[in-house]
Amino acid sequence: MSAVLPDRAGLAAAGELAELDDVEFGVRLLVNTPTHAGRDAELLRHWARTADAFGAALPPVKASARIVESEDGLARGLLARYSSRPVPTVELFTDTLALAEELVDRLGWRHWYPAGSVRAAAVAHEAVHQQLHHGPAKKSLKRALGHVVLRAGRHTVHGHVAGADEIAAHSHARAVCGLGRSPLLLTAALALAVEPPPGRPQGSPHGRKK
């Protein structure tokens, strides 16, 4: 996978992205999630808004996962990745982080993403995924989203909303790192600068491994 900084057309495209609000990026993430094909647009917007508010309200927690660095993020299409086995680990891809920082300067977005904040946001983002894997926040998010899959008497079972944890993690990173915009905007702009090999689809720069 190769990366190029945006030309004039790319800058214009990124500028159009910046005109969208953060919730809209959450909606787009859900729309592009296969399990939500055919779902009502207003329901997806409700889920995106709810997940965004949930993530922003989560108290900051120090990441307990070990942090390691790798240099092949662009080749893998990844900025960071969380894995819970064999031990909770956050892997940061330094080449993608460097490109993101360079892109922020090129786009004039430094007031939204202060120097060094991309790395801090990546760590905060993955720390939320750790909470959603191992703590009560997982159940709380399900209840907040209100996606009921079964009712039996007084018992209610809330289902998983694919992509909601990703929105919540980005929103949390925005809040705890003091960013002017959600990292989802930067993720979308980063996609403009990264060219996947022919036939290989563009994926999210945040990977998950259980």
N, C-alpha and C positions, 0 to 999 in steps of 0.2 A: 504494500500500500504506500503510495507517495503522497506528499503534502505540498501544497503551494499556497503562499499568501494570496488573498483575493486581489484581483485587478479592479479596475474602476467598476465593472459590472458586478463583481463580487461584493464590493463595498456597498453598492446600491442595494443589492439583495439583502445584505446583512442589516442595512439601515431599515429596510422594510420589516425585517424580523423584529427589530427593536421597537417598532410601533405597536406590536402586539403586547397584551398584558401577560403576566406570568401564568395566570389560570389558563389562558388560551393554549400555551405550550403543554400544559397538563392534559387538556382536552385532546390535542393532537397526538400525544403519547398514547392515550387510551384508544383513540380512533384507529391507530396503527397497530393495536394489539389484537391478534386474530380472534381471541375469545369474545371480543366485543362487537364483532361484525353484526350489523343489523340492529344494534341497540339504539334506543331513542337518544337523540342528540342532547336533549335537556337533562336526561339521566346522567349521561357522561359528563356534562358540565357540572352537575351537582356533585358527582363523585370527585371530579378534579378539584373543585372549590373546597370540598370537605377535606380531602387529603392534604391540600395545600395549607389549610388552617390548622389541621392536626399536627403536621410537621413543624410549623412555626411555633406552636404552643408547647412542644416537647421541651422539657428542661435540658440544658446542656449537660452532657455526661462525658467524662474523660474516656476516650477509647481504651478498652482493655486488651484489644487484639494487638498482636505484634505487628509492626509495620516493616515491610521490606520494599526494596526498590528494584525495578527492572528497567531495561532500556529498549524493549521491543514492543512498546505499546502501539506505535503507528502500524507496524506489521500485523498486529492482532486487532486493530481497531478499538483499542481500550485506553482509557485514562486511568482507571483504578478498578480493582476487583476485590471482593470480599469472599473468603472461603472459611467455613466453620471447621473443616477437618484437614489434617489431624488435630490442629489447634486453630482457634480463631486467628485469622491473618488478613491484614489489609495490604494488598500489593499495589504500589504506586508506580506508574510508568512514566519515567522522567522525560522521555522524548516527547510524549504527548503533552505533558505538563508544560514543557518549554515552548512547544508550539502554541498552546493556549495563551501563555503569557505574552508571546510575541504578537498573537492575533489581537489581544486586548489593546495593546499599544497601537497597532495598525488601524484598528477601528475607532480609536479615541474613546474607549470605554473604561479607562483607568479609574474614573470617578466612581464607577460601579463596582469594579473589581480591583481593589488596591494591590500593590505589589506583594506577592507571596500568598495572596488570599485564595488562589486557585488550588494550591496544594492543601491549605488549611480546610477549604470547603470539601475537597475530595475525602479527607480524613473524617470530617464531621458527617459527610454523606454516608460513608461506609459504617460509621459508628451507629447510625440509625438502623441500618440493615441488621447489624448485630443485635440491637434491641428487639427488632421485629422478628428475629429468629429465635431469641432465647428468653425474652421477657414478657411481662403482661401487656406491653404496648401493642403486641400483635392482636390480642383479643379486643383491646380498646379501639383500635383502628377499624376493625370489622364492625363493631357496634356503631361507631360514628358514621360509617358509610351506609349502614342500614340495609345491606343487601341480604334480605331474608330468603333462605332456600328451603326452610322447613318450619312449620308451626305444628306443635302437638300439645294441646291443652295449654298449660302455663309455660311450656318450654318453646323457646325460639332459637333456631340455629341460623347464625349469620355466615354467609359464604365469603370466600376470598374474592376480592376484586383485583384481577391481574393489572399491574402497573400502578396501583394506588400507593404501594410502598415506595416506589421510585419517586413519585411526585412528592410524597411526604419527606423523603430523604433530601431532595433538592431544596424544598421549602425550609427544612430545619437548617441546612447548611447556609442558606441565605440569611436566616435570622441570627444564628450564633456567630457567624463570621462578619456580620455587619455589612453585607453586600447590598448594593443598590438594586440589583435585579437577581432573579433566580439563576442558578447555574444552568438551568434548562435553556436559557437564551444563548449562553456561551456554547453549550453543547450543540445547539442548532447551527450556530455560526461556524463551529469547528467542523461540522459535517461538510460545509461549503469548501473548506480548505483541504479536506482529505478525500483522495480519489481511490476508491476500492478497485481492485483488479477486475477486468471484464468478467461478468457472470457472477461476481460475488456481491451479495446484497450489503448495503450499509447498515451496520448495527449500532446499538447503544454503546457509548464509550465506558459504561459502567457494567462490569461483568459480575455475575453471581455464580457461586459454586456452593453447594450444600456440603 
